[in-house]
Amino acid sequence: MKPVFARRIAAFVAPAVLVAALAVPALPARAHGSESWNETWTSSDAGRAFAYILVDPVKHNIIATGTERDLKQARNYDPSRAKSYLWLRDGDKRYVIADAALVQRARTILEPQLELGELQSRLGDMQSRLGDEQSELGDEQARLGDWQASLGDKQAALADRAQDASSADGDRQREWQKKQAELSDEQNELGRRQELLGRKQAQLGRDQAKLGAEQARYGAREAEYSATARKQMKALLEDSLRAGNARKV
């Protein structure tokens, strides 16, 4: 049986695609005894030429930058996942590094990616919550719109009866005045709810602006980290090839 994976996904070609990336749903979990693995996967344009994936049973993490095919190949290299290894692809050449010191070096390089994955998860939760709130406020706005239309019909009906009521006997006048007062109360209540809805919509707008700022900061951090990590992983592969620690697969 395979490990249970809790996957975080990013798709960074540029910060502008961040919102779409955050909306990607979690993929189904896979069972492997009682073990649970975290999987952080970043897909980018650069990953098409150079990919690196750390399979780390010590911390039950798979940290990947590359294509989905790369991720699948790295996972399948050692289905038992008994030992940590680094899987890399440079162009069409694929390598595996299992040297403990080099794997630890890769862990250090990739640690910020885990932190960014946790931040991405929080931003995704915030976006989902704000989406739910926006949907609820939209439903409330529709209900208030229907109510307002209904009150308009009542107002028109009372207006039609106003002249008759003015010349009617006391009981009919009092009945008309009662209905007019009830309508006025409903209109006041409608106004109160519309005001409350307006405040909620304003707060939602502020929360969405805050989310947008956080997403922009996240995109900038991801772009900076990706460029740095790619250079460091390239250097690690070159050092490993010179030392004979990278096995071609």
N, C-alpha and C positions, 0 to 999 in steps of 0.2 A: 504494500500500500504506500501511497505517496504522502508527503507532509501536508499539513493544513497550512494554507497560505492566506495571510491577510495582506492584500496587495494595495499599494499606493501607486498611482499612475500619473505621470506628467508627460506633456507633449510639447516641449519648448523648441519652437523654431524661432520665435521672438516673443517678448513679453505680451504682445497684443493678443496672443492666442491663449493667455492664461485662463480666462473665464471659461472657455470651452474645455480646457484640460481639467479644471476642477469639477466639471459636471460629469466626468466619466464615472460610471458606477463601479463598485467593487465587483471583482469577478468571483465565481463560485469557489468555495473552499475545497481543498483536496485532503483526504484523510491519510494519516500515516501513524498508526498507533495512537498514542496520546500526545504526540509532539505537535507543536504549533510553530509555524514559521512566519516571519514578516518578510514581505517582498516589496521592495521599492524599485520601481522601473521608470527611467527617464528615456524618452524617445526624442531624438533631435536629428537635424540634418547632418550634423557632424558624426552622429552615430552610424550613419550609413557607410562611412569610410573606416571608422575606427570604433570598435566596441569593446567594453570591458565589463565583466560580471564576476562579482565575488560571491562564492557559495561558502557560507560560514556557519557550520554546525555548532561552533562554540557559542555563538550568540543567536543561533537560529534565524539568521538573516540571509536573504539574497538581495544584493544591491546591484542593479543593472543599469547600464547605459548602452543602448543599441536598439536593434530591431526586435520584434517579437520572435523572429526566427532565431536570432542570436540567443535570446533568453531560453528558448526551448532546447537548443543544442547544448547550452551550458548546463541546464538542468539534467539533461540526459547523459552527459559525459560520465557521471558517477551517480546512478540512481540511489545508491545506498546513502550517499552524503555522509559517510563516516568521518571524512577528514576535510579540512578547509582547503579550497583551491581557488585560483584566479584563472578565469577563462577569458581570452582576449582574441579579437579578430582585427588584423591590420590589412585592409583591402580584402583579398580573398584567402589570406593566410591565417590559420587559427592555431592558437597556442594555449597550453595549460601550464601554470606555475603552481607548484605545491610546496616550495621551500618555505619553512615557517617564518623566517625573518622577512622574506618578501611579501608573504601574505599579511603579516602584521603591518608592513609598510603600506600595503593597499588599504587595510582597515583604517589607518590614520588618514590617508588621502580621502577616503569615502565617508568618513564620519560626518562631515557637514551635509552630505546628501541625506543621511538619516534625519538630521535635524530639520532640513528643508521639507522632507517628507511628512514629518509630524506637523510642521506649520501648514503645509498644503492641506492636510487632513482637517485641521481646525478651520481653515478658510473655507473648505468645502462644506463643513457642517454649518458654518455661518451663512453661506450662500443658500443652502437648502432651507434653513430656518427663515431667512428673509423671503425666499420664494413662497414658502407656505403662508407667511404673513401677508404678502402681496396678494395672493389668491384669496385669502379670507377677507381682506379689505375690499377687493373687487366684488366679492359676493355681497358684502354689506352695502356697498355703493349701489349695486343693482337693486337690492331690497328697498333701500331708501328712495331710489328713483321710482320704483313701482308705487311706493306709499305716497310719494309726492304727486304722482299722476292721479291716484285715487282721491287724494284730498282736493285736487283741482276739479275733478268731476263733482265732488260734493259741493264745492264752492259755487260751481256753475249752477247746480240744481237749486241751491239756496237762493242764489241771485235771481233765478227765474221766479221763485216763489215770494220774493221780497215785497213786490207791489201788492200781491194778493194778501200777504200777511198784514201789511199796513192798514188795510181796510177791513180786516177780519175782526171777529170778536176777540175778547181778551184771552180766552183759552188757546185759540189758534196762534195769536201773537206770542203768547208765552212759550208755546211749543216751538215756534220758529226761532225765538230768541235762545231757547235751550239748545237747539241743534247748532245754532251759530256759535254759542259758547263752547260746545263740545268740539266743534270744528277748530275753533281758535286754540283750544287746549292741544289738540292733535298737531296743529301747525307749530305750536311752540315746542312740543316734544320732538317733532321732526327736526326743527331747527337746532335743538340741543344735540340730537344724535348726529346731525350733519357736521356740527362744530367739533364734536368728539372725533368723528371720522377724519376730519381735516387735520386735527392734531396728531392722530395716529399716522396718517399719510405723511405728514411733515417729519415725524420721528423716523418712519421707514426710509424716507429720503436721506436723512442724516446718516442712518445706519448703512445704507447702500453706498453713500459717499465714503464712509469710513472703510467699508469693505474694498471699494475701488482703490483707495490709497494703500491699503495693506497688500492688495494684489499687485499693485505697481512696484512696491518695495520688494515683494517676493520675487517678481519677475526679474528685477535688477540683480538681486542676490543670486538667483539661479543662473542668470547669464554669466555673471562674474565667476561663480563657482565652477560652472561647466568648462569654461575656457581654461581655468587654472588646473582643474582635475585632469582634463584631457592631456595637457602638457606633462603633468606629473606621471600619469599612467604610461604615456609614451616613453618617458625616460626610464620608468621601471622596466618596461618590456625590453628596451635597448640594453639596459644593464644586465637583465636576465639572459638575453641572448649571448652577450659577451662572456658571461660566467658559465654558460651552459645549463642554466636553471629553467629555461623555457622549452617545453617539449611540444613539438609540432604535432597537431592532431588532424 
